[in-house]
């Protein structure tokens, strides 16, 4: 039986406003986005998986200083 999360366990994304579970499994792009959130933009734990994924993809395309 699947446990339902209480609203207090869910968080709201600071970029898009979506509600997300911070403990949900994430993709490799979301993990890369979390690293960027910790090391570069200092907003770790405040972004939903989709925003973290998008941030990582955009950083791979436009932030060449991280891939040299």
Secondary structure, DSSP 8 states (H G I E B T S, - for coil): ------GGGEEE-TTT--EEETTS---HHHHHHHHHIIIII--TTSS-HHHHHHHHHHHHHH-GGG--
